[in-house]
Amino acid sequence: MVTQNSIKAYIAQIPPAPKVLKQTLAFINQGELTQAAKCAEADKALHAYLKTLVNKPIYGFKNEVSDLSQIFGILGTSGAQQVLYNYMLSLLSPSQWELFKLDEPLFFDLQAQLNQQWKRILRHLNIDNRDIESAITLLPASIIVCEALFKAHHDEVALLRSVKEIDYNTILYRLSGMNLFDMCRLIAKKWEMPQRIAVIVTLASGDNASDDALLNQLGQWMHLLLFYEFSKGPYIEAGLNDFLEFHIDYVADIYEEFMSVMEVS
Amino acid sequence: MRAVVKNRIGIFHPQGFLDGTNVPMLLSLEDIQATEKLDIDMLLVSLKKVIFFNKNGLDVFVKLLSNIRSKLHIVIGFCDYDTKKYQAISKFYENDLNFSLFRTQNIAMLFAATNRDESKKVLVYNPEASQRSSIAIELFDNGHHPVIAQSHKEFEEKKQYADNFDIIVEETFLGLFGQKIATRVRGNAVIYSVSNYLDAEISDSFNIAYHNNSLNVGFRLFIFDAYKVVSMNIHAFNFFAKLASAAAEYNATLCFVGLTFEKTPESFKNDLEDSGIMFFDKMEEILENKELLEELGGSSAAVTKNKRALNKVLVNELPRFIDATVSTIEMMTNAKASKEGASVQDISVDKSSKHIASSIGFYGDIDGMVALSFPHSIAKKTCELLLGEATDSEEEIIDALAEFVNIIGGRVKSLLLEKNINVNITLPRTYTSIDALLQVVEGKKGVQVDLNFDGENFIFFLTR
């Protein structure tokens, strides 16, 4: 099954963040959105990604938006950072999914959906922080890592799961001492993402706790949001509903509030 | 989503939010077909990790479970819920609750038709008198000792002394129950609970595959708990006569306990006695009489007459069995297991060694049994992936070992299917000592393969 060596090999092959992206992020961090847009022009794939994203119905624009400075202007500094991290993650995602029944548009939709819902939650919690807003972008890395490590072991895991209720994250931890969220942390480090992002995503696993009450609270909300999204039909069909364990007790005290934010009756 | 099967109970484990739009996505056509092929007594949906559900969502599950019940005649329902969820389900299906509700999986196991649990003292409460009685009757049929609280006040009082009970059954509802004959194992005796009118339907409700396998793995005493039988007709009589002659081949004994002959012809009794079936008035006459128990074969699971020879077909498939074992160990430990040697012989184990063992039977195009005997430490290492946190609990290790041989059984089944050999696998059986294993396999010729894992040897034994 998955070995320490296969984990090391996977981590080693993760590319560092592209130079253009790093520069663009640096401009965004300085609040220089026009400069960031100019810099991003050099990456055609990034341009196409951003154009597709902001023209999704979830952004609600009537006319097509295609100019990069206009796109960055719409997104703002927090939104732009978030979208750039999403783009980095999309570079890591496989061209052909095997373990999960995902494809590029569906994965893209999941990213966009998580971003929007996370913004909604942060607004509700009165939190306005660029890194916290961007933390959600790292979460789908757990899906990409799971796909990469387990795609060759689908039948073995299915056999194991026919006699034992056990999820991929737990299997990985028991085999290697590392779980999918530890792997996300390593990716964040390699991509030089702010440390706070990695901490929040680790807490979103529901397996860990922090001494910091705010980070714990964010971990809870992110954990529940993840399973709220994973309970949607297309993601259930893709096999995302049970690759992680949902810790119902971990989110019990925010459940009612979450349902009210999501306007579920 | 596939059901996880343990002790003949299949359980779906959905997570998150369940509504009418997403539940159909949880169960693909392949999932439904795979579920229909399961050899189980009960099919449940666990609500442990479900934070939100509505009636539309549950309706989809109920429809699927009901379809499967009509085909497999099994118990269906939901389990693993809290009070709030129980009240919500009860309200949703106020006038139409025809499935069962079990507060926990452990409670559900008390009601499973094929029950290998020790007899348990159970405190029972349900506000409805008819439910209280139904629950108590089913528990009793499954060999447990129910204590019914007649009022909520009495229940709360008794609950104060929870240590007096092995388990407390509350917020549990028995809907349309399965039509399978309840089966339990006490020591080395298999007890079937039969009731009402015994007629031609007995051949549908009696799990003959389970019975045959019990004979194969060495059970020699089969008791029909017939206190609640009103009468028996000629079809049922023929069924039992055939069962008796099949049992004779294995030197096994069939007994009826508590059967009265007010409405059943006395001649049936004489004829069944001629077939070798014995009749007793009370269960205690057998179970509490050690000498009689030994004489009838219920004190050990040794197979005395059934020394069936290994055949060429089975030996030809030996590499597949060994592959399945070795690859399962490698899959679960990421360590290599190697073959040290193989020979056809009686099982040879150092009786002084502290081994634990597990076996699984298979039947169909070919039949036999695989037994694995491990040193304690190796069993623990082998099952680490299933055990999770480090544990020294013998019970947990034994439990994981049973899951482990179940996985091997699953692999054997699929490897044999590649060669168009169809087999079904039985429930795994575990042994806490070498002596217990030897009682089953001693004197039987088989192929013993010594395997090495992590520097220590363990034994693979394939026999019939």
Interface residues (C-beta under 8 A of the other chain):
Chain A: M1 V2 T3 H153 E156 A158 L159 L160 R161 S162 V163 K164 E165 I166 T170 I171 R174 L175 L224 F227 Y228 F230 S231 K232 G233 P234 I236 E237 N241 D242 E245 F246 I248 V251 Y255 M259 V264
Chain B: M1 R2 V4 V5 K6 I11 H13 P14 Q15 G16 F17 L18 T21 N22 P24 M25 L26 S28 K48 K49 V50 I51 F52 M331 M332 N334 E384 L385 L386 G388 E403 N406 I407 G410 R411
